[in-house]
Amino acid sequence: MSAIMLGVEDLDRAREFYVEGLGCEVEKDTRGFVALSMGDGAPQLALYEWDAAARDAGVPAEGSGFRGVSFHVNPDTRAAVDELVGKAVAAGGSVVREAAPADWGGYFAYFSDPDGYLWKVTTYGS
């Protein structure tokens, strides 16, 4: 996979969340579309206006709730999990599940971006 595209309601808000809040780098910024780098080895993240993305795919734009997908980030330490969730909240995201130890031995949390996309931040580190 080389890219992940997210349909967003407010492109400016989404750009600010991912660039200013989470530190992604803008690779391309055109009317209705922004391509972001999430770092070495990560797929490109594309932000596309919701209605335009639906038209592009040929599907209705209506729909909400759980989208059947979450994105995962795996830092090395618990402190890094907490830091990333904190950055997301400061940038306008919401905590969906507070960071806590997991039964399987790791440590994880979930946050959502301003459009409701779920991100899981998890580590096996200490």
C-alpha positions as CSV (number, residue, x, y, z in Angstrom):
1,M,0.0,0.0,0.0
2,S,1.4,3.4,-0.9
3,A,-1.3,5.8,0.3
4,I,-4.4,6.1,2.5
5,M,-7.0,8.6,1.6
6,L,-9.4,10.1,4.1
7,G,-12.6,11.9,3.0
8,V,-12.9,15.0,5.3
9,E,-15.7,17.5,6.0
10,D,-13.4,20.5,6.5
11,L,-10.1,20.3,4.6
12,D,-8.5,23.2,6.4
13,R,-9.3,21.7,9.8
14,A,-8.0,18.3,8.8
15,R,-4.8,19.8,7.3
16,E,-4.2,21.7,10.6
17,F,-4.9,18.6,12.7
18,Y,-2.4,16.4,10.8
19,V,0.3,19.0,10.1
20,E,0.3,21.3,13.1
21,G,-1.0,18.8,15.6
22,L,0.6,15.5,14.6
23,G,3.6,16.8,12.7
24,C,2.9,15.4,9.2
25,E,4.6,17.2,6.3
26,V,2.7,18.5,3.3
27,E,3.8,17.0,0.0
28,K,1.1,18.4,-2.2
29,D,-1.7,21.0,-1.4
30,T,-4.2,21.7,-4.1
31,R,-7.8,22.8,-4.2
32,G,-9.8,20.1,-2.4
33,F,-6.8,17.8,-1.8
34,V,-3.8,17.5,0.5
35,A,-1.1,14.8,0.4
36,L,1.0,14.3,3.6
37,S,4.1,12.4,4.5
38,M,3.8,10.5,7.8
39,G,7.5,9.7,7.9
40,D,10.0,7.2,6.5
41,G,8.4,3.9,5.6
42,A,4.8,5.0,6.2
43,P,2.3,5.3,3.4
44,Q,1.3,8.7,2.2
45,L,-1.8,10.1,3.9
46,A,-4.2,12.0,1.5
47,L,-7.0,14.3,2.7
48,Y,-9.8,14.8,0.2
49,E,-13.0,16.8,0.5
50,W,-15.7,14.3,1.6
51,D,-18.2,14.9,-1.2
52,A,-15.5,15.0,-3.8
53,A,-14.1,11.7,-2.5
54,A,-17.5,10.1,-2.7
55,R,-18.0,11.4,-6.3
56,D,-14.6,10.1,-7.2
57,A,-15.5,6.6,-6.0
58,G,-19.0,6.8,-7.5
59,V,-20.8,6.3,-4.1
60,P,-23.3,8.3,-2.0
61,A,-21.7,10.8,0.4
62,E,-24.1,10.0,3.2
63,G,-22.9,7.8,6.1
64,S,-21.4,8.1,9.5
65,G,-20.5,6.1,12.5
66,F,-18.0,3.3,12.7
67,R,-16.4,3.0,9.3
68,G,-15.0,-0.5,9.9
69,V,-11.4,0.7,9.9
70,S,-8.8,2.1,12.3
71,F,-5.3,3.3,11.7
72,H,-2.5,2.1,13.9
73,V,0.7,3.8,15.1
74,N,3.2,1.8,17.1
75,P,5.7,3.9,19.0
76,D,8.4,2.3,21.2
77,T,7.3,3.5,24.7
78,R,4.3,4.2,26.8
79,A,5.4,7.8,27.1
80,A,5.3,8.1,23.3
81,V,1.8,6.7,23.3
82,D,0.7,9.3,25.8
83,E,2.5,12.0,24.0
84,L,0.9,11.3,20.6
85,V,-2.6,11.1,22.2
86,G,-1.9,14.4,23.9
87,K,-0.9,16.0,20.6
88,A,-4.0,14.7,18.9
89,V,-6.3,16.1,21.6
90,A,-4.4,19.5,21.6
91,A,-5.0,19.6,17.8
92,G,-8.7,19.1,18.1
93,G,-9.0,15.3,18.2
94,S,-10.9,13.3,20.9
95,V,-9.9,10.5,23.2
96,V,-12.0,7.5,22.4
97,R,-10.3,5.1,24.8
98,E,-7.9,6.3,27.5
99,A,-4.4,4.9,27.5
100,A,-4.1,1.8,29.7
101,P,-2.3,-1.5,30.0
102,A,-3.7,-4.3,27.8
103,D,-4.5,-7.9,28.8
104,W,-2.0,-9.0,26.0
105,G,0.9,-7.1,27.7
106,G,1.0,-3.9,25.8
107,Y,-0.3,-0.4,26.4
108,F,-2.7,1.4,24.1
109,A,-5.2,4.2,23.5
110,Y,-7.6,5.3,20.8
111,F,-8.2,8.8,19.6
112,S,-10.3,10.1,16.8
113,D,-9.4,12.9,14.4
114,P,-11.9,15.8,13.8
115,D,-13.7,13.7,11.2
116,G,-14.2,10.7,13.5
117,Y,-11.4,8.5,12.0
118,L,-10.1,6.2,14.7
119,W,-6.4,5.9,15.4
120,K,-5.0,3.3,17.8
121,V,-1.6,4.1,19.4
122,T,0.0,1.0,21.0
123,T,3.3,-0.3,22.3
124,Y,4.8,-3.4,23.9
125,G,7.6,-1.2,25.3
126,S,7.7,0.2,28.8
